[in-house]
Amino acid sequence: MPTPYVRQLKLGPMDNFVYLVGPQDGPEVVVVDPAWDVPAIEVAVAQDGKRVVGAFVSHCHGDHINGLDELLSRHDVPVYAQAEEVAFSSDLRKRGGDALKLLKAGDAVPVGARTFHALHTPGHTPGSHCLLAEDALVSGDTVFINGCGRCDFPGGNPEDMYRSLSQVLSKVPDTARLYPGHDYADVPVAQMEAIRQKNPYFGFPDMASFVAFRMRPRK
């Protein structure tokens, strides 16, 4: 499987990862979760000789989209988001405006000569989705190196999260590399094979035990 161009930018006070993702052999990139520091994002784009052709919003939380409107003021590009997330979030509708391009599960995300895909992975929010770009999985807050997204915020659903991890992401090959939405682990990127072995949220045999663990009281 081909390896795309992926540049990981750690920005903001919440250890967010913003990504530039595109074909290895072309200049086009989408900005995944434009937030915190749009000038820094644009510097990285210019450094690597790239060109922004779109934005991909993993979900609607402010720490992932607070730079979206600024990015759109400088780049006339589509914003790829799940239809469920756009319906759920007035903030996303306000920031994305007419640029929003509503996707369904598995829809294509064209970036230059390549076609990537949006995997609908609800649980953290109703319209959370991951970008599967060849052998890279950019996961937002659905799954981290050692954890998964909280399900106790508005729109969260631990049963949906269990299905997203055990059914949707189970189809992602072991060799794919996971690029999470936050720097919450000792490494910033890991292969799915290692994550399935070490991440506790992939180890539950049934929904009930997963939900009980995910929704356990927070200390």
PyMOL commands that set and color helices and strands:
alter all, ss='L'
color gray80, all
select helices_A, chain A and resi 38-47+62-65+68-74+83-88+90-99+158-171+192-198+200-202+207-214
alter helices_A, ss='H'
color red, helices_A
select strands_A, chain A and resi 5-11+16-22+28-32+51-56+79-82+100-103+108-111+114-120+129-133+136-138+177-179+190-191
alter strands_A, ss='S'
color yellow, strands_A
deselect
rebuild
show_as cartoon
